[in-house]
Amino acid sequence: MPTNPAPDSESRSRAIGELSLVFRRYGYQGATTKLLAEASGLGKSSLYHHFPSGKEDMALAVVAKTQELLFEQLMAPLAGDPGDKEIGAFVALLERFYRDGRLGCVIATLSLGDCPKPVARAIKSLLEDWIDAVARVSDPPGERATAVRIVRAIQGGLVLGLAAGKPAYFADAMQDVAAMLYGSSA
């Protein structure tokens, strides 16, 4: 019989989701302890209870949670041999995750500016793992160049749309991603 997570664990898990939104909006440098505490609903002392190393620990937890979401939810439709339905589900999940191009990505926002080396390494690892996962569903399997183009289209479309204030750029990038994946599944 599964046990319920400890209240501390639940509190930490909820906080990570809220902290993620702050890092996605403000990046590492802009995510002040005040903003992080307000968003999480925890006082500063409670934040440090859950994340003893402070903001770096929070950022690492956010990257780890993003990686978990990426592989357990976002990439799930592409498992196996994806067809039109699965590719459509993948694109829809990405659109929802990035709020139709209106919310930045942890990969971009945490890597901008001056983040600690452990955070930069975690982001690099997440990005490489994502490219590898996309490469596994490319045609032929393991086609890294196609995977890089797909991830580049997602990230580039998101950054371009956010910077220009035109979410339609992200929507266009999602059409490009679907076309590249449909080419892989043909």
Buried (B, 14 or more C-beta within 10 A) or exposed (E): EEEEEEEEEEBBEEBBEBBBBBBBBBBBEEBEEEBBBEBBEBEEEBBBEBBEEEBBBBBBBBBEBBBEBBBEEBBBBBEEEBEEEBBBBBBEBBBEBBEBBEBBBBBBBBBBEEBBEBBBEBBEEBBEBBBEBBBBBBEEEEBEEBBBBBBBBBBBBBBBBBEEEEBEBBBBBBEBBBEBBBEBBE
